[in-house]
Amino acid sequence: MLIDVTLRMTSQMLLSVIKNAAHCFPGHVGTHFDSIGKEFPLEYLERHGVVFDVSNLDGQEIKVSDVDLSLVQAGMFVAFCSNYSETIGYGSNEYFDKSPKISYELIYELLKKNVCIVGLDFGRPTQCRIQKILRYCLEGKEPFVIENLCNLKSILNGRKAAYFKASTFPMHYEGFSGNPCRVIAKVEKK
């Protein structure tokens, strides 16, 4: 079964983003990853993935103890389902100002495991914690962070964690600091 986990943009959402987060333009709207000085490797188009349900945290920081890192392997697409994109609604002030955060410790552990992609169903509220971690400890191992995913609950299907196959299709923008992309999850039908 294929599940589109890309945020579906409407013209109303785009107008809301223009009003509430003008800094998002042009490549930082909807589902995207930051691409400052980096090109998305073609081998990342298909990745094994795992998604963790962190929706019970209700805006609290996501910590190492909230997920089972034994499920994470090098090269994976690791996603976090807070259900934020569905409950708050993309484009609003609240969406940009109060989105969940991943703890420094969890970011550090993901970096140590050499994950390729981190997927979030919310946006990064600051110019990223991952970049700050990198300056101090694991130079050069930064994963791509895909923001504003949705529909991750469909992958979980009531479980706390679930495996899937991720297909990521980025636009090929040059000279932009963000790249919109489409992400499709393939799950075993049960």
C-alpha positions as CSV (number, residue, x, y, z in Angstrom):
1,M,0.0,0.0,0.0
2,L,1.3,3.5,-0.9
3,I,0.7,6.4,1.4
4,D,1.4,10.0,0.3
5,V,2.9,11.7,3.4
6,T,3.5,15.0,1.5
7,L,1.6,18.0,2.8
8,R,-1.1,18.9,0.3
9,M,-0.7,22.7,-0.3
10,T,-3.7,24.8,-1.1
11,S,-3.7,28.4,-2.3
12,Q,-5.2,29.4,1.1
13,M,-2.3,27.7,2.9
14,L,0.2,29.5,0.7
15,L,-1.4,32.9,1.4
16,S,-1.2,32.1,5.1
17,V,2.5,31.2,4.9
18,I,3.2,34.5,3.0
19,K,1.4,36.3,5.9
20,N,2.9,34.4,8.8
21,A,6.3,33.2,7.7
22,A,7.6,35.2,4.8
23,H,11.1,33.9,5.5
24,C,10.0,30.5,4.1
25,F,10.3,31.6,0.5
26,P,10.9,30.3,-2.1
27,G,12.0,26.7,-1.4
28,H,10.8,26.4,2.2
29,V,7.1,26.0,1.6
30,G,5.2,22.8,2.4
31,T,7.1,19.5,2.5
32,H,10.7,20.4,1.9
33,F,14.3,20.0,3.1
34,D,16.9,22.6,3.7
35,S,19.6,22.3,1.0
36,I,22.1,25.1,1.8
37,G,25.2,24.1,-0.1
38,K,24.1,20.4,-0.5
39,E,22.7,18.3,-3.2
40,F,20.3,15.5,-2.5
41,P,22.1,12.2,-3.4
42,L,20.2,10.0,-5.8
43,E,20.8,7.0,-3.6
44,Y,18.6,8.7,-1.0
45,L,15.6,8.5,-3.3
46,E,14.7,5.1,-1.8
47,R,15.4,4.4,1.9
48,H,14.2,1.9,4.5
49,G,12.4,3.9,7.2
50,V,10.9,3.8,10.6
51,V,8.3,6.2,12.1
52,F,7.9,6.8,15.8
53,D,4.6,7.9,17.3
54,V,5.4,10.9,19.6
55,S,1.9,12.4,19.5
56,N,1.3,11.7,23.2
57,L,4.0,14.3,24.0
58,D,1.6,17.2,23.2
59,G,4.3,19.8,22.4
60,Q,6.9,18.6,24.8
61,E,10.5,18.1,23.6
62,I,11.0,14.7,22.0
63,K,13.7,12.8,24.0
64,V,15.7,9.6,23.5
65,S,13.5,7.9,26.1
66,D,10.4,8.6,23.9
67,V,11.6,6.3,21.0
68,D,13.2,2.9,20.6
69,L,16.5,3.7,18.9
70,S,17.3,-0.1,18.6
71,L,14.9,0.1,15.6
72,V,17.2,2.6,13.8
73,Q,19.9,1.5,11.5
74,A,22.5,3.5,9.5
75,G,21.2,4.9,6.2
76,M,17.6,5.0,7.3
77,F,14.8,7.6,6.9
78,V,13.7,8.2,10.5
79,A,10.3,10.0,10.9
80,F,8.5,11.4,14.0
81,C,4.7,11.5,14.1
82,S,3.6,14.2,16.4
83,N,0.3,14.7,14.4
84,Y,1.1,18.4,14.6
85,S,0.5,19.1,10.9
86,E,-3.0,17.6,11.1
87,T,-4.1,19.1,14.5
88,I,-2.6,22.7,14.2
89,G,-2.9,23.2,10.4
90,Y,0.0,24.3,8.2
91,G,0.7,28.0,7.6
92,S,-0.7,29.5,10.8
93,N,1.3,31.6,13.3
94,E,0.9,28.8,15.9
95,Y,2.2,26.2,13.4
96,F,5.5,28.2,13.0
97,D,5.9,29.5,16.5
98,K,5.0,26.5,18.7
99,S,6.0,23.4,16.7
100,P,7.6,20.4,18.6
101,K,11.3,20.1,19.1
102,I,13.7,17.2,19.1
103,S,16.1,17.2,22.0
104,Y,19.8,17.7,21.5
105,E,20.5,14.2,22.9
106,L,18.1,12.6,20.4
107,I,19.7,14.5,17.5
108,Y,23.1,13.4,18.7
109,E,22.0,9.7,18.8
110,L,20.6,9.9,15.3
111,L,23.8,11.5,14.1
112,K,25.8,8.7,15.7
113,K,23.6,6.1,13.9
114,N,24.3,7.8,10.6
115,V,20.7,8.2,9.5
116,C,20.3,9.8,6.0
117,I,16.9,11.5,6.5
118,V,15.0,12.8,9.4
119,G,11.3,13.3,8.7
120,L,9.1,15.6,10.7
121,D,5.3,16.3,10.6
122,F,6.1,19.8,11.8
123,G,8.6,22.5,10.9
124,R,12.0,23.3,12.5
125,P,11.3,26.3,14.6
126,T,14.8,27.6,14.8
127,Q,17.7,27.5,12.4
128,C,18.3,24.1,13.4
129,R,19.5,22.3,16.4
130,I,21.2,19.8,14.2
131,Q,23.5,22.5,12.8
132,K,24.5,23.5,16.3
133,I,25.2,19.9,17.3
134,L,27.4,19.5,14.2
135,R,29.6,22.4,15.1
136,Y,30.5,20.8,18.3
137,C,30.7,17.0,17.7
138,L,30.1,15.1,14.5
139,E,31.3,17.4,11.7
140,G,30.0,16.3,8.3
141,K,27.4,13.7,9.2
142,E,24.3,15.9,8.9
143,P,21.2,14.1,7.6
144,F,18.6,15.8,5.4
145,V,15.7,17.0,7.5
146,I,12.4,16.9,5.7
147,E,9.8,19.2,7.3
148,N,6.1,19.4,7.2
149,L,5.1,15.8,6.4
150,C,1.6,14.6,7.1
151,N,-0.4,11.4,7.3
152,L,2.3,9.5,9.3
153,K,-0.4,8.0,11.5
154,S,-1.5,5.9,8.5
155,I,1.9,4.2,8.5
156,L,1.8,3.6,12.2
157,N,-1.7,2.0,12.0
158,G,-2.1,2.2,15.8
159,R,1.5,1.0,16.7
160,K,4.1,3.0,18.6
161,A,6.7,2.4,15.8
162,A,6.5,1.0,12.2
163,Y,8.8,0.2,9.4
164,F,8.2,1.5,5.8
165,K,10.0,2.1,2.6
166,A,10.4,5.8,1.8
167,S,10.6,7.3,-1.7
168,T,11.6,10.9,-1.7
169,F,11.3,13.0,-4.9
170,P,13.0,16.4,-4.5
171,M,12.7,19.3,-6.9
172,H,16.0,20.2,-8.5
173,Y,16.3,23.8,-7.4
174,E,19.7,25.4,-7.8
175,G,20.9,28.3,-5.6
176,F,17.9,28.0,-3.2
177,S,18.3,27.2,0.5
178,G,15.3,24.9,0.5
179,N,14.0,22.2,-1.9
180,P,10.3,21.1,-2.0
181,C,9.8,17.4,-2.3
182,R,7.2,14.7,-2.4
183,V,7.5,11.7,0.0
184,I,5.7,8.4,-0.5
185,A,5.7,5.7,2.1
186,K,5.2,2.0,1.1
187,V,3.9,-0.2,3.8
188,E,3.0,-3.9,3.9
189,K,-0.8,-4.2,3.7
190,K,-2.3,-5.9,6.8
